[in-house]
Amino acid sequence: MRTAYSVETVRAAERELMARLPEGALMQRAAAGLAAACADLLGRVYGRRVVLLVGSGDNGGDALYAGARLARRGAGVTAVLLAPERAHAAGLAALRRAGGRTVEITATAETDKTTDTAKNGDTAKTADTAKTADTAKTAETADTAKTFETAEHAIRNADLLLDGIVGIGGKGGLRPDAARLAAVADSARCAVVAVDLPSGVDADTGEVRGAAVRADLTVTFGTHKPGLLVDPAREYAGSVRLVDIGLDLPGQPVLEALQHADVRRLLPVPSGESDKYRRGVVGIAAGSARYPGAAVLAVAGALRGGAGAVRYVGPAGDAVLARFPETLVSDRGPRQAGRVQAWVVGPGAGDDASAVAEVLASDVPVLVDADGLRLADRDAVRARTAPTLMTPHAGEAAALLGVPREEVEGARLASARELAARYDATVLLKGSTTLVADPGGGAVRVNPTGTAWLATAGSGDVLSGLAGSLLASGLGALDAGSTAAYLHGLAGRFAADGAPVGAHDVADAVPEAWRDVRDLDD
């Protein structure tokens, strides 16, 4: 399982390790891994042009030491110092000893020196002082422009740019000078490598609140940071390479990302004594005269999710039977449908609040999706004793939280946690990075599979049926949601294969995803 820890936890682990190591040893470990990753990306180091964007502090030090290693291997290395007076002294000295050069960026002074003189009433002196100040300011501006021109020229001609502007403690977007150079890097043809995480993104939340560096590769140290796994920051990180620097990270991570081995352990597998009822029966209360397809797709996902049988309740019974004759269809409502081990309610339900209320009143796990999210009474959800799994997309989550959709999309981690707490339910927030959050806190699951081609009508209905089936087979809400998201994302990849895909194609590819996880072809 891939894990991500908070900045506070990482800092504490770094302090504990540095106390046991010779001074500078931890930074040298990080720089060695960083330089190796850059060398792998370049292919050939000798003769390559490398530019370092260097801020203050340890992040800039990592970049300088890595630059020194690349310079010793024959690269031409230029360090652009965004805070020359606060650049890491030892790292800067190492770079210069290795033959690297520097360009210093100095902010233009904005001090007005005329005010105090004007207060004394010396008009002539005020005029002279103002003229002198303007002349100095003009000269300083010209020098700064020339410095920026030098830095921008170096970036445009670089083979690789190393982003060491801001470390994991940075908050908010880049400052203007850094933002200007980051924009140049974004338009240049060079590869961009971020040190620990792209500058300008929030390490703990994945939020991007201003200008930020867009990296092709992020080399992170010790552990993944939450922002590297959650959009929108994840899009800025590019590929992520983890360098082990020996951190001891006790306690619970902020995020967990399941891998094949984790999902394999969770998947229900029938035994010799299994029958359809022992494997679990999932009820699907979905669809309407206007949206019968939602019922068909939810049943399609459920039939491929490991449960022994699927009961369908709703007005789309004929459409369901025409596609899946093995489905047990009832028109008497959820309460009279027969025994189930879990319910899925809401996809394509329209305004049928009665079915949602009946399902929420049951004593089995319930998944609420789509229209069901709008129709569900929050107090009824909070009063449930059996697990509840809610599966909104960003727009639905925004409506439930009473905030603009953009706020949810910009703060996905905080939004999933807040919604889980408000409803006392497990929340699967669908989107570019799907998150699964439990109401009691703890690590949030982030799904590493998927493809943008899954953004198609009906895809969420398939996911709901799949997750509901896993609930019926005995998985808890967190495991059912994260396992279903993993399989669904993998099925989307297999079905699309780089081309447009329909929701029914995703459902048909779930068995292939299941076999891939189980290694049944080996």
C-alpha angles and dihedrals in degrees: 000000000000113000137192126203133202123260090247092056093046092049092051091050091049092051092049092050095044089054088062098042133070113268112282095010095115093051090049090054091052093045092050092054091044093051091048091053091049091049091051090051093048094046091203119040102185112094095007120133115233127184123197120203100206127193128176126288135024097324089061089045091056089052093048094049091046089049090052090054091051091047090054088056091056104270120139103237127193121184116205105205111209092181105026096177091053101039115130101273100207093044091049091050090050091052093049092048088053091054100262121146131217139219117198122214112204121186116238113256115244099186116136108210098185102077101082093045092050089054089058091056097238098141097176093048090047091055092048092047092048091049091050092048092049091050092050091045092051091050092047091049090052091050091049092049090051090050091051090049090054092048093046092049090052092050094049091052097043126112091204135015121202115207109213098147104115132011132217092287094063119119129196129005128315122288116252098264093049092042090054093054093042089055090053090050090050091056096041124090097236125111112254121216120188121212108232092328137352112282113252098033124104111249095204102042109023090235122145111204101174142342114350140172116263109216132196089203132017118200107201127187131228098344141000116274117227092242091061091062102039129068140269088033093042090067089058093052100064112192114356125221119190118213116199109224097170102264118166105217111188125180132034122326122232093231137023126195116196119226130199093273092053094049091046090059092050101047114105113240121189119238129213090269096050123119130176093271096046088052090055137257120240123202120214117201101180147114133053139208088275096043110031091145091068089062092049093050094046089051089047090056092044094052089056096046102083102260118131097232142006124219116198124203122183147065095293096071095122092052091048094049092047090059101030113024091177090071118108104230126199132176097191099090130258095289092058099035097097135253119331133170094214141005134221113199136176114034107132091346095138110195100335099131093164094070091049092050092049093050093048089052091059123101097230131085113285133201115204119198143163113342089009090067090058094044099043116104109230094217090052090052093047091048094057118112096195120071120279124201118194118194111192128161118224095274093051091045090051091053092050092048094042094235135115116276090241090062092057093046091049095047105030097156095050091044094053091049093047093050092048090052094047095051097031086230138115110263127208105194107199123211145085087333112023114215129194116201129183119217093235094061120240127126116342115224117232119196115231097189130074143080136237087246087075088075091097135117114278097015091111091052090058090049091051093053092046093050092044091054091052089050089053091050090059108268119137120247095261093048094042092050097045094042092049091048090050094050092041092052092047091048089051090055093049094045096046101039088182097316137090114287137191126226092249088057089055091052091049090052095054093090089054090051090047092052091047091056094043093045089226091155093061 
